[in-house]
Amino acid sequence: MKKNTFLLYLLFTSCICFNAFGQSTTLHENFTTCISSFPTGWQQYSVIGTDVWSCTTAGESGNGVQMSGYSSGNNNTNEDWLISPQLNLNSFINPFLSFWSRTKYAGAFMQVLISNNYAGAGNPNSATWTVLPATLPLSNSDAWLLSEQINLTSFKNQPLHLAFKYTSTTAAAATWKVDEINVSEGALTTPDKFINVGQCAAGNSSSGVATTFTMSGFTGTLQIDAPAPFELSKDNIAFSTQLNYTSTISSIPQTIYIRISPSSADKIYRNKISFTVNNNLLGNSILLLGTSIPDDQAIRIATWNMRWFGDPSMCNCDTSIARQQATIVLKNLHADLYCIQEMVNVNKVALLANALGPQYAYSVSPFGSLATSPSSGNYAGSQKLAYIFNTQKIQSLGNFGLLASTYPADTATNSAYYCFASGRFPYIMKAKIVLNGGITDTMIISNIHAKASSTTTDYNRRKCGAEKMTDSLLALFPNKKILVVGDFNDYIVGTDVSGQTISPYQYLLNHGFTGITLPSLFPNQTTYVGSSNHILDNMVCNSTLYNKYIDSSCFIFNEVLQFINNYASTTSDHIPVMSYFKYDLIPTNLNEISQEKHDVIHIQNPSSNTLNIQNSVSGNAPFSAQVFDLFGNLLYSFQDKFENDQYHRDLPNLHSGLYIVRVQIGKTTYPLKWLVY
């Protein structure tokens, strides 16, 4: 699997078809068999240096090949070639080359070359090579990039070799990786490389989402495949998992429609559409995301460290490009609540919220490291925490900095100020959840950006902060649904710190909280670009909220590395994480219903057709009440008053089930759930 990115992924074996003279007549090399030696026909040649091209398990999809001039603790001088089998492309009308590549660390760019007179062995410098116009990843970007539409037509009339030439010096030695090398008939252009088709309940179909592609210069048959439950259509009427086209569409833009038709409830589906010409798989694809989670019953929550967002001097990025890319990422996630870390420029977060639509609002922490208020001289340039939220489903009941009131009275080395990166306190949001069917609830979100780095001192500061945060959350919000989310800068199981074995967040887990982003659930995955098994961005919730978490609905959105060009250089060094929480219209946990209450009004659950309400504060106050079914139909409406803090009323003709009771005392309304048996 491709770093476990897709829940379902088809692995295609290497396809090198040889004619009677030992030449390959087509090429699709994904290096699946590259373990201890190169696939048949491939060779590496070292002109200078002792470092050589080799196989790697960290390819774009499974295994790949890589080259680095850094070894034995030093940068070394190297010139090394990776050379393809001899290719005979006479059968192609317009052959095009595509491949994936990735680079990390400073150093010279790899070259992609082609030759019609290389002998097939020996020093490649003895032959004539032409540099191909391949678009390569930015230096030290450490993200996979698809190079495509490289026209080989002018070279096809004679046998040829392709080559990837690597160079390094004692001053700089980059690492280059290559995977999924394809020669196909024609050039495919797919503007949308990622599509979120949305959600629909099991047994239904979503609306079709339109996208376009153009296939130029091909003969034969183009086949487009979508794995179930995704479906395709040419006319947005007839849908199937496969579409076929003849060469009559060559160079003519085509519109297709994509939808999801799930049969299982409450599932997340991530996969991709593939393109095949004459049975040759192309390197192009369209990544897909869809769910069978009803939108009117669920809250989608994402967390993302956006790397000094809005401050190009600190992230060495262009702010306008970063904002453009960030908008694409956020829109594709379709979250109801975005928990953001490393937000610097407050005006930029306003622009992000506006780009998402008029229903989105935002709030930014009035504090950051070394800045305990907006009036601080350090505030403008500090890393802040932020929320962007869909007001149609989430209403903010207030925000504050957890433990921020302890400053400046306590700034010792065990203080909350010190433990939370010198004033980067958890940013609390009291969120009122409002869903269709009359469902309302309150969720407490603690957005954190813990102390960074991997020294023992940093570890102790994270541990101290986790302990103080846990105690404070439990004291302030007993019996509330609590989510702790953000950049933990360490693991929730184990730790990244040498000499330590226990997570600095173990105290949180020992006090009723459960990790959603457990490393056992995301083997080999990472939330930090360029690493593996490095989940720093986490979601942890208490048991009350965990009952609402949809099992296996959390995912690391590493598709961004493919559909955002040069993601690490232009956007962020962290990868977003997303989870879903569902509120059933009819609860399955009677104990939860029996405890449904507010500070003033209590309702007996379950009960017969007698509505029993207790007023714990206002004595014999007058009130009004309404009873609704789950479709919003008003069934009863009346006014009365409490007697000795109690009220009882028989309501005949109610069937067994769940109802919504709204009690109003003065100007305050209390919505409650009432289960009738």
MILOTI-254037 format. One record per residue (C-alpha): residue in three letters; x, y, z. Coordinates in steps of 0.25 Angstrom, whole numbers, plus 5000, padded with zeros to 4 digits. Example, Ala and Ser with C-alpha at 12.3 -4.5 7.8 and 13.67 -1.06 7.14 Angstrom:
<atoms>
ALA504949825031 SER505549965029 
</atoms>
This chain:
<atoms>
MET500050005000 LYS500450144998 LYS500850185012 ASN499450135016 THR498850255009 PHE497750175003 LEU496850075009 LEU496749994996 TYR497850004986 LEU498149914974 LEU499649884973 PHE500049864959 THR501249784956 SER502449824947 CYS502149814932 ILE503349804923 CYS502949734910 PHE504149684902 ASN504149654887 ALA505049554880 PHE506249644881 GLY506149664896 GLN505649804894 SER504449854903 THR503249894894 THR502549964906 LEU502950014920 HIS502150014933 GLU503150004944 ASN502650014959 PHE503949944965 THR503049844972 THR504149744970 CYS505249834974 ILE505749774987 SER507149734987 SER507349754972 PHE506749834960 PRO505649784952 THR506049714939 GLY506749804929 TRP507049924939 GLN508449954942 GLN509250054950 TYR510550114946 SER511550184955 VAL512450284948 ILE512950344961 GLY512850314975 THR512450194983 ASP511050224986 VAL510050154976 TRP508550154973 SER507850044981 CYS506449994984 THR505650054995 THR504350015002 ALA503950165003 GLY503450184988 GLU502250264984 SER501550134984 GLY502250014991 ASN503649994986 GLY504450094978 VAL505850134975 GLN506750244982 MET508050304981 SER508850384992 GLY510250434992 TYR510250445007 SER510950335014 SER511850305026 GLY511450435032 ASN511950515020 ASN511550575006 ASN512250504995 THR512550534981 ASN511750444972 GLU511250434957 ASP510250314957 TRP509350274946 LEU508050184947 ILE507750134932 SER506550064927 PRO506449944918 GLN506549974903 LEU505250014898 ASN504550004884 LEU503450094883 ASN503150084868 SER501750034872 PHE501350164878 ILE500750274871 ASN501150384881 PRO501850324893 PHE501950404906 LEU502750384919 SER502250404933 PHE502950374946 TRP502850404961 SER504050464968 ARG504450524982 THR505650594987 LYS506150635001 TYR507350725006 ALA508150824998 GLY508850774985 ALA508850774970 PHE507650734963 MET507450604956 GLN507450594941 VAL506550514932 LEU507150474919 ILE506950394907 SER507850334897 ASN507750264883 ASN509150214883 TYR509550154896 ALA510150024895 GLY509349964907 ALA510549944915 GLY511750024920 ASN512050164923 PRO510750244918 ASN511650364916 SER512150294903 ALA510750314897 THR509950434893 TRP508850474903 THR507750584902 VAL507250644914 LEU505750634915 PRO504850744920 ALA504350684932 THR503750764943 LEU504450724956 PRO504150744971 LEU504650874977 SER505950854985 ASN505850794999 SER504350794997 ASP504250645002 ALA502850624995 TRP502550534983 LEU502250604970 LEU501750544957 SER502550584945 GLU501650554932 GLN501450594918 ILE502850574914 ASN502750554899 LEU503650434893 THR503150444879 SER504350494873 PHE505250384878 LYS504250264876 ASN504750224862 GLN506050164868 PRO506350074880 LEU506550164892 HIS506950164907 LEU506450254918 ALA507350294929 PHE507250374942 LYS508650434945 TYR509050474959 THR510150564964 SER510650614977 THR511850684983 THR512550694997 ALA511850824999 ALA510450764996 ALA509750634994 ALA508250624992 THR507450494993 TRP506650464981 LYS505550354979 VAL504850304967 ASP503650214965 GLU502450184955 ILE503250204942 ASN502250194930 VAL502250204915 SER500850224910 GLU500150254897 GLY499750394898 ALA499750504908 LEU498650514919 THR498250644926 THR497450634939 PRO497250764945 ASP496650714958 LYS497550614965 PHE496750604977 ILE495150604979 ASN494350604991 VAL493050544986 GLY492350575000 GLN491450475007 CYS490150405007 ALA489450295015 ALA489650155012 GLY488750105001 ASN488750234994 SER489550314984 SER490150444985 SER490050554974 GLY491050544963 VAL492250634964 ALA492750684950 THR494250684946 THR494950684933 PHE496150614926 THR496750624912 MET497450504906 SER498350544894 GLY499050474883 PHE498650334886 THR498050214878 GLY497250094883 THR496450094896 LEU496450184908 GLN495850114920 ILE495550194933 ASP495250114946 ALA494750154959 PRO494750044971 ALA493350024978 PRO492650094984 PHE493050204975 GLU492450214961 LEU492650284948 SER491750344938 LYS491850414924 ASP490450484925 ASN490150494941 ILE489050394938 ALA489650254936 PHE490650214946 SER491650094946 THR493050064952 GLN493650074938 LEU493650164925 ASN494250134912 TYR494650234901 THR495250224887 SER496250314880 THR495150394874 ILE495250474887 SER496750504885 SER497050654889 ILE495550684892 PRO495250714907 GLN494350614913 THR493450634925 ILE493150514935 TYR492350514948 ILE492750444960 ARG491850394972 ILE491850304983 SER490750194985 PRO491150124998 SER490449995004 SER491050005018 ALA490750115028 ASP491750205035 LYS492950175026 ILE494050265021 TYR494550225006 ARG495850275001 ASN496350224987 LYS496650264973 ILE496150264959 SER497150204949 PHE497450224935 THR497850114925 VAL498150124910 ASN498249994902 ASN498349914916 ASN499550004920 LEU499350074933 LEU499650224933 GLY500350294944 ASN499150394945 SER498050374955 ILE496950454962 LEU496950434978 LEU495550414984 LEU494950434998 GLY493550405001 THR492750355013 SER491450285017 ILE491250365029 PRO489950455029 ASP490350595029 ASP489150645037 GLN489650555049 ALA491150575049 ILE492250675052 ARG493550665044 ILE494750715052 ALA496150745046 THR497450785052 TRP498550845045 ASN499850915048 MET500051015037 ARG501451055039 TRP501651195042 PHE500451235034 GLY500451375029 ASP501951395032 PRO502851375020 SER504051415027 MET503951295037 CYS503451185027 ASN504251225015 CYS503051225007 ASP502151314999 THR500951355007 SER500051374995 ILE500351234990 ALA500251175004 ARG498851235006 GLN498451184992 GLN498951044995 ALA498351045009 THR496951085004 ILE497050964994 VAL497350875006 LEU496250925015 LYS495250925004 ASN495550785001 LEU495450735015 HIS494050795016 ALA494150805032 ASP493150865041 LEU494250905051 TYR495750935047 CYS496650935059 ILE497951015054 GLN499351035060 GLU500451125056 MET499451235052 VAL500351365051 ASN499551465043 VAL498151485049 ASN497751555036 LYS498151435028 VAL497251345036 ALA496051435033 LEU496351425018 LEU496351275020 ALA495051275027 ASN494451365016 ALA494951275005 LEU494151155011 GLY492851225010 PRO491951325018 GLN491551215028 TYR492951205033 ALA493451285045 TYR494751285052 SER495451315066 VAL496951335069 SER497651325082 PRO497951455088 PHE499251395093 GLY500451325088 SER501851295092 LEU502451415100 ALA501151485097 THR500151475107 SER499151575101 PRO498951655087 SER499651775093 SER500951705095 GLY502051745085 ASN502251595082 TYR500851565079 ALA500851595064 GLY501951505061 SER501551395071 GLN501051255067 LYS499551255071 LEU498451155071 ALA497151175064 TYR495851115060 ILE495051125047 PHE493651065049 ASN492351045041 THR491251135048 GLN490151055042 LYS490550935051 ILE491450995062 GLN491251115071 SER492351175079 LEU491951185094 GLY493251255097 ASN494751235096 PHE495951255106 GLY497351215109 LEU497351095119 LEU498251125131 ALA498551265125 SER498051335138 THR499251275145 TYR500151375138 PRO500851455143 ALA500751405157 ASP501451275154 THR502551265143 ALA503451165150 THR504051045143 ASN502850965147 SER501751065143 ALA500751055133 TYR501351175126 TYR502651105125 CYS502150975122 PHE501351025110 ALA502451085102 SER502551215110 GLY501051255109 ARG500551175098 PHE499351125106 PRO498251025101 TYR497251105094 ILE495851055099 MET494551065090 LYS493251035097 ALA492450985085 LYS490950965084 ILE490650855073 VAL489350885066 LEU488950775056 ASN487650735049 GLY486550665056 GLY486650755068 ILE487950705073 THR488850795081 ASP490050775090 THR491250835096 MET492650795093 ILE493950855099 ILE495150865090 SER496550885095 ASN497450925084 ILE498850915087 HIS500250935081 ALA501150875091 LYS502650905094 ALA503450855082 SER504850785080 SER505350655086 THR506250695098 THR505950635112 THR505550775116 ASP504550795105 TYR503950655109 ASN503850695123 ARG503150825119 ARG502150745110 LYS501850655122 CYS501650765131 GLY500750835122 ALA499950705120 GLU499750685134 LYS499250825137 MET498350825125 THR497750695129 ASP497450735144 SER496850875139 LEU495950815129 LEU495450705138 ALA495150815149 LEU494550915140 PHE493650825131 PRO493250695139 ASN492250605131 LYS492550695118 LYS492950635105 ILE494450675103 LEU495350675091 VAL496850705092 VAL497450725079 GLY498650795072 ASP500150785070 PHE500550705082 ASN502050705077 ASP502150565082 TYR501450425082 ILE500250385091 VAL500850245092 GLY502350245094 THR503250375091 ASP504250425081 VAL505150465092 SER506450385094 GLY506550325108 GLN505050325110 THR504050215108 ILE502650265113 SER501850375106 PRO501850515112 TYR500350505110 GLN500150375118 TYR499550455130 LEU498450495120 LEU498150355116 ASN498150305131 HIS497050405134 GLY495950355125 PHE496350405112 THR496550315100 GLY497450335088 ILE496850335074 THR498150345067 LEU498850225073 PRO500050185065 SER499550045065 LEU498450085056 PHE499350165046 PRO500550075044 ASN501750145037 GLN500850265035 THR501350405039 THR500750545041 TYR502150615039 VAL502550625025 GLY503850545022 SER503750445033 SER503050315037 ASN502450265049 HIS502450405054 ILE500950445058 LEU501150575065 ASP499750635062 ASN498750555070 MET497350545075 VAL496950505089 CYS495550505095 ASN494950465108 SER494050345109 THR492750425108 LEU493150485095 TYR493750355090 ASN492350295090 LYS492150395079 TYR493350355071 ILE493150275058 ASP494050155059 SER495150165049 SER494750295044 CYS496050365047 PHE497050385036 ILE498350455032 PHE498050535020 ASN499350505013 GLU498750514999 VAL499150665001 LEU500550614997 GLN500050574983 PHE499050674979 ILE499750804985 ASN501050824977 ASN502250844985 TYR501450834998 ALA502550835008 SER503250955002 THR501951034999 THR500950995009 SER501350925022 ASP502250825028 HIS501050755036 ILE499950675030 PRO498450695034 VAL497650595042 MET496150575041 SER495150505050 TYR493650495050 PHE492650495062 LYS491250445060 TYR489950475068 ASP488850375065 LEU487450425064 ILE487050305073 PRO488150275084 THR488650135087 ASN489150175101 LEU487950185111 ASN488950225122 GLU489350345114 ILE487850385112 SER487550365127 GLN488650465130 GLU488150575121 LYS488050695129 HIS488350845130 ASP488750925142 VAL487350965145 ILE486450865138 HIS486450715140 ILE485550615132 GLN485250475136 ASN485750375126 PRO485250275122 SER483750285126 SER482350255121 ASN481450355115 THR481550445127 LEU482550555126 ASN483250585139 ILE484150705140 GLN484850755152 ASN485250905154 SER486450905163 VAL486651055165 SER485451145162 GLY484451085171 ASN482951105167 ALA483351185154 PRO482351185142 PHE482851125130 SER482451085116 ALA482750955109 GLN482750895095 VAL482850745091 PHE483350715077 ASP483650585070 LEU484950555063 PHE484450615050 GLY484150745056 ASN482650735057 LEU482050805069 LEU481150705077 TYR480850775090 SER480950925095 PHE480550975108 GLN480851075119 ASP480751045134 LYS481651065147 PHE482450975156 GLU481850925169 ASN482950895180 ASP484050895169 GLN483250785161 TYR482350765149 HIS481550645144 ARG480750645132 ASP480050525125 LEU480250535109 PRO479450415103 ASN479550365089 LEU481050365089 HIS481750245083 SER483050185089 GLY484250265084 LEU485050385086 TYR484450525087 ILE485050665089 VAL484450755100 ARG484750905100 VAL484450965114 GLN484551125115 ILE484651195128 GLY484751345126 LYS485651375114 THR486451235116 THR486151115108 TYR486550975112 PRO486450865101 LEU486450725106 LYS486250585101 TRP485150505106 LEU485050355104 VAL483650285105 TYR483550135106 
</atoms>
